[in-house]
Amino acid sequence: GYNATEIEQLERARPGPPMAALVLEAPASDGQEALNPTSWRRFLLWSVLGFGVILLGFMSWRLYGQLNAADKED
């Protein structure tokens, strides 16, 4: 810890000059970006990712079945 003399030697915090308020504005848009169809690359990416998740689920299900079958044989 700190002793009393070390604490007294520390500088006191002083407030600085006030800063201007930060104002965030949305970019002007007529909404056409939201209406554009999804690009084929994004669709392909999500399709591949979804297929991968389904494949991993199928593999896990089969492995689970094999482990249960091995337990029943013992």
N, C-alpha and C positions, 0 to 999 in steps of 0.2 A: 504494500500500500504506500501511500504518500503520507509524509508527516506534515505538520502545520506550516513549517517554513517553506517547504516545497510548494504547497498549495498557494501560499501568499505570493510566491514569485511568479506564478502563472499570470499571463495577461488576461485582463477582463475582456469579454466579448463586447464589441460595440456594434450597434446597427449601422449598416452602410447606407448609401443613398438609395432612395426608393427606385424601384425598377418599373418600367412600363409594363402594363398588363399585356399578357400574351393572348391574342385573339386568333382563334383558328376558324377558318372559313372553308366550307366545302367548295370544291371547284365547280364552276358553272358548267352545267350539263343539261341537255334536253332529255336525258334518260335513254339515249340510243344504245349506250354501252350495256345497259341491263337487258335490252331487248335482242341483242345480237345472239345468234345461235352459238352454242358451245362448240368450240373447235374440235375437229376430229381427233387431234392429238390428245386432248384432254380426255375425250371419251375413250380412246384406246388405252390410255394410261389407267383410268379407273376400271375399265373392263379387265385388263390384265391383273390389276391388284385384287379385284373381286374374285377372279378365277383362282388366283393364288390362295386366297383365304378359304375358298370352298375346297380346294385341293388339300390344303393342310388339315381342314376339318375332317375330310374323308379319310386321310391317312391316320389321323388320331383315332377316329372311330374304329378303324380296322385294327389298329394296334391295341386299343382297349379290348376289343373282342378277342384277340389272340391271347392277351394276358389273362382274361377271365377263363378262356378255354383251358389254358395251361394250369390254372389254379384248380379247376374242377377235376382234372385228370389225376392230380396228386392226392 
